[in-house]
Amino acid sequence: MEPYDSPAEAAFRAEARTWLTANAPPHSLPPIAPSAIVAEWDAEREQVEFERAVAWQRTKFDAGWAGVA
């Protein structure tokens, strides 16, 4: 059985994929639990990663793709 998208849903999905392709940062960390990665960070690395996460949230928010709920 094939999933069904309405034309509006298909357009939304295409728009989201296009935006992500153009804006999403590439994955540079191995696919392991985030808590395992953070446990190995020193304070400086933690600050850098925090700032990167905040910037990514701002990028999504500014484009209308995210918000605080």
Biopython code that builds the backbone (N, CA, C, O; Angstrom):
import numpy as np
from Bio.PDB.StructureBuilder import StructureBuilder

atoms = [
    (1, "MET", "N", (0.843, -1.174, 0.000)),
    (1, "MET", "CA", (0.000, 0.000, 0.000)),
    (1, "MET", "C", (0.894, 1.245, 0.000)),
    (1, "MET", "O", (1.819, 1.349, 0.806)),
    (2, "GLU", "N", (0.626, 2.144, -0.866)),
    (2, "GLU", "CA", (1.384, 3.388, -0.978)),
    (2, "GLU", "C", (0.767, 4.454, -0.080)),
    (2, "GLU", "O", (-0.456, 4.581, -0.015)),
    (3, "PRO", "N", (1.611, 5.226, 0.618)),
    (3, "PRO", "CA", (1.039, 6.335, 1.396)),
    (3, "PRO", "C", (0.455, 7.389, 0.455)),
    (3, "PRO", "O", (0.919, 7.560, -0.673)),
    (4, "TYR", "N", (-0.545, 8.073, 0.927)),
    (4, "TYR", "CA", (-1.197, 9.099, 0.118)),
    (4, "TYR", "C", (-0.895, 10.468, 0.682)),
    (4, "TYR", "O", (-1.097, 10.729, 1.868)),
    (5, "ASP", "N", (-0.413, 11.327, -0.172)),
    (5, "ASP", "CA", (-0.231, 12.733, 0.173)),
    (5, "ASP", "C", (-1.227, 13.551, -0.627)),
    (5, "ASP", "O", (-1.435, 13.312, -1.817)),
    (6, "SER", "N", (-1.825, 14.497, 0.027)),
    (6, "SER", "CA", (-2.629, 15.453, -0.722)),
    (6, "SER", "C", (-1.638, 16.331, -1.493)),
    (6, "SER", "O", (-0.451, 16.335, -1.166)),
    (7, "PRO", "N", (-2.084, 17.058, -2.488)),
    (7, "PRO", "CA", (-1.174, 17.965, -3.176)),
    (7, "PRO", "C", (-0.500, 18.954, -2.221)),
    (7, "PRO", "O", (0.677, 19.270, -2.391)),
    (8, "ALA", "N", (-1.229, 19.438, -1.232)),
    (8, "ALA", "CA", (-0.637, 20.374, -0.272)),
    (8, "ALA", "C", (0.437, 19.696, 0.570)),
    (8, "ALA", "O", (1.482, 20.288, 0.838)),
    (9, "GLU", "N", (0.182, 18.453, 0.990)),
    (9, "GLU", "CA", (1.184, 17.717, 1.777)),
    (9, "GLU", "C", (2.431, 17.417, 0.950)),
    (9, "GLU", "O", (3.552, 17.539, 1.442)),
    (10, "ALA", "N", (2.235, 17.031, -0.284)),
    (10, "ALA", "CA", (3.373, 16.757, -1.165)),
    (10, "ALA", "C", (4.195, 18.013, -1.400)),
    (10, "ALA", "O", (5.424, 17.954, -1.427)),
    (11, "ALA", "N", (3.533, 19.143, -1.570)),
    (11, "ALA", "CA", (4.239, 20.416, -1.776)),
    (11, "ALA", "C", (5.012, 20.801, -0.516)),
    (11, "ALA", "O", (6.149, 21.266, -0.598)),
    (12, "PHE", "N", (4.392, 20.605, 0.651)),
    (12, "PHE", "CA", (5.066, 20.905, 1.912)),
    (12, "PHE", "C", (6.306, 20.031, 2.071)),
    (12, "PHE", "O", (7.375, 20.526, 2.429)),
    (13, "ARG", "N", (6.165, 18.733, 1.806)),
    (13, "ARG", "CA", (7.289, 17.814, 1.920)),
    (13, "ARG", "C", (8.419, 18.216, 0.972)),
    (13, "ARG", "O", (9.587, 18.193, 1.362)),
    (14, "ALA", "N", (8.094, 18.576, -0.242)),
    (14, "ALA", "CA", (9.118, 18.996, -1.208)),
    (14, "ALA", "C", (9.809, 20.278, -0.758)),
    (14, "ALA", "O", (11.028, 20.408, -0.873)),
    (15, "GLU", "N", (9.026, 21.223, -0.247)),
    (15, "GLU", "CA", (9.607, 22.478, 0.231)),
    (15, "GLU", "C", (10.544, 22.234, 1.419)),
    (15, "GLU", "O", (11.628, 22.811, 1.496)),
    (16, "ALA", "N", (10.110, 21.371, 2.340)),
    (16, "ALA", "CA", (10.939, 21.063, 3.508)),
    (16, "ALA", "C", (12.237, 20.378, 3.087)),
    (16, "ALA", "O", (13.307, 20.729, 3.584)),
    (17, "ARG", "N", (12.159, 19.422, 2.193)),
    (17, "ARG", "CA", (13.372, 18.726, 1.736)),
    (17, "ARG", "C", (14.328, 19.677, 1.025)),
    (17, "ARG", "O", (15.540, 19.610, 1.228)),
    (18, "THR", "N", (13.794, 20.546, 0.207)),
    (18, "THR", "CA", (14.633, 21.519, -0.498)),
    (18, "THR", "C", (15.333, 22.434, 0.495)),
    (18, "THR", "O", (16.526, 22.708, 0.361)),
    (19, "TRP", "N", (14.591, 22.908, 1.491)),
    (19, "TRP", "CA", (15.186, 23.793, 2.486)),
    (19, "TRP", "C", (16.262, 23.066, 3.294)),
    (19, "TRP", "O", (17.343, 23.607, 3.528)),
    (20, "LEU", "N", (15.963, 21.847, 3.714)),
    (20, "LEU", "CA", (16.948, 21.081, 4.483)),
    (20, "LEU", "C", (18.214, 20.815, 3.675)),
    (20, "LEU", "O", (19.320, 20.921, 4.206)),
    (21, "THR", "N", (18.065, 20.477, 2.421)),
    (21, "THR", "CA", (19.230, 20.239, 1.567)),
    (21, "THR", "C", (20.107, 21.480, 1.484)),
    (21, "THR", "O", (21.334, 21.379, 1.491)),
    (22, "ALA", "N", (19.488, 22.635, 1.406)),
    (22, "ALA", "CA", (20.238, 23.887, 1.278)),
    (22, "ALA", "C", (20.781, 24.408, 2.604)),
    (22, "ALA", "O", (21.757, 25.159, 2.611)),
    (23, "ASN", "N", (20.170, 24.025, 3.728)),
    (23, "ASN", "CA", (20.507, 24.669, 4.997)),
    (23, "ASN", "C", (20.999, 23.768, 6.121)),
    (23, "ASN", "O", (21.669, 24.245, 7.037)),
    (24, "ALA", "N", (20.688, 22.499, 6.074)),
    (24, "ALA", "CA", (21.044, 21.623, 7.192)),
    (24, "ALA", "C", (22.541, 21.348, 7.203)),
    (24, "ALA", "O", (23.124, 21.005, 6.174)),
    (25, "PRO", "N", (23.165, 21.500, 8.375)),
    (25, "PRO", "CA", (24.589, 21.197, 8.455)),
    (25, "PRO", "C", (24.815, 19.697, 8.287)),
    (25, "PRO", "O", (23.977, 18.897, 8.704)),
    (26, "PRO", "N", (25.926, 19.312, 7.686)),
    (26, "PRO", "CA", (26.193, 17.877, 7.529)),
    (26, "PRO", "C", (26.483, 17.228, 8.888)),
    (26, "PRO", "O", (26.995, 17.872, 9.803)),
    (27, "HIS", "N", (26.152, 15.973, 8.992)),
    (27, "HIS", "CA", (26.448, 15.234, 10.221)),
    (27, "HIS", "C", (27.937, 14.957, 10.278)),
    (27, "HIS", "O", (28.519, 14.443, 9.323)),
    (28, "SER", "N", (28.554, 15.302, 11.405)),
    (28, "SER", "CA", (29.987, 15.054, 11.546)),
    (28, "SER", "C", (30.289, 14.144, 12.726)),
    (28, "SER", "O", (31.439, 13.756, 12.933)),
    (29, "LEU", "N", (29.280, 13.805, 13.489)),
    (29, "LEU", "CA", (29.480, 12.945, 14.642)),
    (29, "LEU", "C", (28.936, 11.552, 14.343)),
    (29, "LEU", "O", (27.992, 11.412, 13.566)),
    (30, "PRO", "N", (29.521, 10.522, 14.952)),
    (30, "PRO", "CA", (29.008, 9.170, 14.727)),
    (30, "PRO", "C", (27.615, 9.016, 15.329)),
    (30, "PRO", "O", (27.273, 9.716, 16.282)),
    (31, "PRO", "N", (26.811, 8.112, 14.785)),
    (31, "PRO", "CA", (25.444, 7.939, 15.286)),
    (31, "PRO", "C", (25.431, 7.167, 16.605)),
    (31, "PRO", "O", (25.137, 5.972, 16.628)),
    (32, "ILE", "N", (25.748, 7.852, 17.697)),
    (32, "ILE", "CA", (25.673, 7.263, 19.030)),
    (32, "ILE", "C", (24.832, 8.180, 19.907)),
    (32, "ILE", "O", (24.473, 9.286, 19.505)),
    (33, "ALA", "N", (24.529, 7.714, 21.088)),
    (33, "ALA", "CA", (23.683, 8.495, 21.992)),
    (33, "ALA", "C", (24.310, 9.857, 22.270)),
    (33, "ALA", "O", (25.497, 9.928, 22.588)),
    (34, "PRO", "N", (23.537, 10.947, 22.157)),
    (34, "PRO", "CA", (24.081, 12.282, 22.448)),
    (34, "PRO", "C", (24.733, 12.383, 23.813)),
    (34, "PRO", "O", (25.723, 13.098, 23.971)),
    (35, "SER", "N", (24.198, 11.683, 24.802)),
    (35, "SER", "CA", (24.782, 11.754, 26.143)),
    (35, "SER", "C", (26.191, 11.183, 26.163)),
    (35, "SER", "O", (27.021, 11.633, 26.952)),
    (36, "ALA", "N", (26.478, 10.210, 25.320)),
    (36, "ALA", "CA", (27.827, 9.637, 25.260)),
    (36, "ALA", "C", (28.804, 10.640, 24.657)),
    (36, "ALA", "O", (29.961, 10.700, 25.073)),
    (37, "ILE", "N", (28.361, 11.416, 23.697)),
    (37, "ILE", "CA", (29.216, 12.418, 23.077)),
    (37, "ILE", "C", (29.500, 13.541, 24.072)),
    (37, "ILE", "O", (30.654, 13.925, 24.263)),
    (38, "VAL", "N", (28.473, 14.059, 24.693)),
    (38, "VAL", "CA", (28.609, 15.180, 25.623)),
    (38, "VAL", "C", (29.509, 14.809, 26.795)),
    (38, "VAL", "O", (30.266, 15.651, 27.278)),
    (39, "ALA", "N", (29.441, 13.588, 27.251)),
    (39, "ALA", "CA", (30.255, 13.161, 28.395)),
    (39, "ALA", "C", (31.744, 13.300, 28.114)),
    (39, "ALA", "O", (32.533, 13.443, 29.048)),
    (40, "GLU", "N", (32.142, 13.261, 26.854)),
    (40, "GLU", "CA", (33.552, 13.355, 26.492)),
    (40, "GLU", "C", (34.004, 14.781, 26.199)),
    (40, "GLU", "O", (35.197, 15.000, 25.989)),
    (41, "TRP", "N", (33.107, 15.752, 26.176)),
    (41, "TRP", "CA", (33.460, 17.126, 25.852)),
    (41, "TRP", "C", (34.035, 17.845, 27.061)),
    (41, "TRP", "O", (33.604, 17.637, 28.195)),
    (42, "ASP", "N", (35.025, 18.701, 26.790)),
    (42, "ASP", "CA", (35.479, 19.602, 27.843)),
    (42, "ASP", "C", (34.604, 20.858, 27.785)),
    (42, "ASP", "O", (33.756, 20.983, 26.900)),
    (43, "ALA", "N", (34.805, 21.779, 28.718)),
    (43, "ALA", "CA", (33.952, 22.967, 28.800)),
    (43, "ALA", "C", (33.992, 23.799, 27.520)),
    (43, "ALA", "O", (32.966, 24.321, 27.086)),
    (44, "GLU", "N", (35.165, 23.924, 26.920)),
    (44, "GLU", "CA", (35.286, 24.714, 25.689)),
    (44, "GLU", "C", (34.505, 24.072, 24.548)),
    (44, "GLU", "O", (33.792, 24.763, 23.821)),
    (45, "ARG", "N", (34.631, 22.771, 24.386)),
    (45, "ARG", "CA", (33.897, 22.073, 23.323)),
    (45, "ARG", "C", (32.398, 22.161, 23.563)),
    (45, "ARG", "O", (31.623, 22.341, 22.623)),
    (46, "GLU", "N", (31.992, 22.036, 24.809)),
    (46, "GLU", "CA", (30.570, 22.134, 25.126)),
    (46, "GLU", "C", (30.026, 23.500, 24.735)),
    (46, "GLU", "O", (28.920, 23.588, 24.200)),
    (47, "GLN", "N", (30.775, 24.564, 24.989)),
    (47, "GLN", "CA", (30.341, 25.911, 24.626)),
    (47, "GLN", "C", (30.229, 26.063, 23.114)),
    (47, "GLN", "O", (29.264, 26.642, 22.616)),
    (48, "VAL", "N", (31.213, 25.544, 22.383)),
    (48, "VAL", "CA", (31.197, 25.607, 20.920)),
    (48, "VAL", "C", (29.967, 24.878, 20.373)),
    (48, "VAL", "O", (29.266, 25.401, 19.507)),
    (49, "GLU", "N", (29.712, 23.687, 20.876)),
    (49, "GLU", "CA", (28.569, 22.904, 20.395)),
    (49, "GLU", "C", (27.248, 23.555, 20.777)),
    (49, "GLU", "O", (26.292, 23.515, 20.002)),
    (50, "PHE", "N", (27.184, 24.153, 21.962)),
    (50, "PHE", "CA", (25.983, 24.870, 22.379)),
    (50, "PHE", "C", (25.699, 26.030, 21.431)),
    (50, "PHE", "O", (24.566, 26.218, 20.989)),
    (51, "GLU", "N", (26.732, 26.801, 21.124)),
    (51, "GLU", "CA", (26.563, 27.936, 20.209)),
    (51, "GLU", "C", (26.142, 27.468, 18.816)),
    (51, "GLU", "O", (25.336, 28.120, 18.152)),
    (52, "ARG", "N", (26.687, 26.345, 18.383)),
    (52, "ARG", "CA", (26.294, 25.803, 17.081)),
    (52, "ARG", "C", (24.819, 25.384, 17.095)),
    (52, "ARG", "O", (24.097, 25.616, 16.125)),
    (53, "ALA", "N", (24.377, 24.768, 18.193)),
    (53, "ALA", "CA", (22.980, 24.355, 18.310)),
    (53, "ALA", "C", (22.047, 25.557, 18.332)),
    (53, "ALA", "O", (20.990, 25.536, 17.701)),
    (54, "VAL", "N", (22.428, 26.595, 19.048)),
    (54, "VAL", "CA", (21.612, 27.818, 19.097)),
    (54, "VAL", "C", (21.518, 28.444, 17.704)),
    (54, "VAL", "O", (20.446, 28.887, 17.291)),
    (55, "ALA", "N", (22.636, 28.481, 16.986)),
    (55, "ALA", "CA", (22.632, 29.048, 15.629)),
    (55, "ALA", "C", (21.721, 28.242, 14.705)),
    (55, "ALA", "O", (21.004, 28.816, 13.884)),
    (56, "TRP", "N", (21.746, 26.918, 14.835)),
    (56, "TRP", "CA", (20.892, 26.068, 13.994)),
    (56, "TRP", "C", (19.419, 26.310, 14.327)),
    (56, "TRP", "O", (18.588, 26.393, 13.423)),
    (57, "GLN", "N", (19.090, 26.425, 15.613)),
    (57, "GLN", "CA", (17.717, 26.731, 15.990)),
    (57, "GLN", "C", (17.288, 28.092, 15.438)),
    (57, "GLN", "O", (16.154, 28.234, 14.980)),
    (58, "ARG", "N", (18.161, 29.086, 15.471)),
    (58, "ARG", "CA", (17.867, 30.415, 14.944)),
    (58, "ARG", "C", (17.640, 30.340, 13.434)),
    (58, "ARG", "O", (16.719, 30.967, 12.910)),
    (59, "THR", "N", (18.475, 29.577, 12.740)),
    (59, "THR", "CA", (18.319, 29.419, 11.288)),
    (59, "THR", "C", (16.943, 28.850, 10.959)),
    (59, "THR", "O", (16.254, 29.359, 10.075)),
    (60, "LYS", "N", (16.541, 27.799, 11.667)),
    (60, "LYS", "CA", (15.229, 27.196, 11.431)),
    (60, "LYS", "C", (14.109, 28.171, 11.775)),
    (60, "LYS", "O", (13.143, 28.299, 11.023)),
    (61, "PHE", "N", (14.234, 28.855, 12.902)),
    (61, "PHE", "CA", (13.203, 29.805, 13.326)),
    (61, "PHE", "C", (13.052, 30.936, 12.319)),
    (61, "PHE", "O", (11.938, 31.280, 11.925)),
    (62, "ASP", "N", (14.185, 31.518, 11.899)),
    (62, "ASP", "CA", (14.143, 32.642, 10.962)),
    (62, "ASP", "C", (13.486, 32.261, 9.642)),
    (62, "ASP", "O", (12.880, 33.101, 8.978)),
    (63, "ALA", "N", (13.609, 30.986, 9.262)),
    (63, "ALA", "CA", (13.013, 30.528, 8.010)),
    (63, "ALA", "C", (11.562, 30.058, 8.188)),
    (63, "ALA", "O", (10.899, 29.688, 7.218)),
    (64, "GLY", "N", (11.077, 30.078, 9.434)),
    (64, "GLY", "CA", (9.711, 29.667, 9.689)),
    (64, "GLY", "C", (9.541, 28.175, 9.885)),
    (64, "GLY", "O", (8.419, 27.674, 9.810)),
    (65, "TRP", "N", (10.618, 27.453, 10.134)),
    (65, "TRP", "CA", (10.551, 25.999, 10.285)),
    (65, "TRP", "C", (10.582, 25.533, 11.725)),
    (65, "TRP", "O", (10.449, 24.335, 11.974)),
    (66, "ALA", "N", (10.750, 26.419, 12.671)),
    (66, "ALA", "CA", (10.798, 25.989, 14.069)),
    (66, "ALA", "C", (10.334, 27.117, 14.966)),
    (66, "ALA", "O", (10.300, 28.281, 14.567)),
    (67, "GLY", "N", (9.984, 26.753, 16.167)),
    (67, "GLY", "CA", (9.593, 27.758, 17.145)),
    (67, "GLY", "C", (9.442, 27.119, 18.510)),
    (67, "GLY", "O", (9.297, 25.902, 18.626)),
    (68, "VAL", "N", (9.477, 27.920, 19.507)),
    (68, "VAL", "CA", (9.309, 27.426, 20.867)),
    (68, "VAL", "C", (7.834, 27.125, 21.092)),
    (68, "VAL", "O", (6.968, 27.939, 20.772)),
    (69, "ALA", "N", (7.561, 25.967, 21.638)),
    (69, "ALA", "CA", (6.177, 25.566, 21.900)),
    (69, "ALA", "C", (5.995, 25.283, 23.370)),
    (69, "ALA", "O", (4.896, 24.930, 23.799)),
]
sb = StructureBuilder()
sb.init_structure("model")
sb.init_model(0)
sb.init_chain("A")
sb.init_seg("    ")
for serial, (resi, resn, name, xyz) in enumerate(atoms, 1):
    if name == "N":
        sb.init_residue(resn, " ", resi, " ")
    sb.init_atom(name, np.array(xyz, "f"), 0.0, 1.0, " ", f" {name:<3s}", serial, name[0])
structure = sb.get_structure()
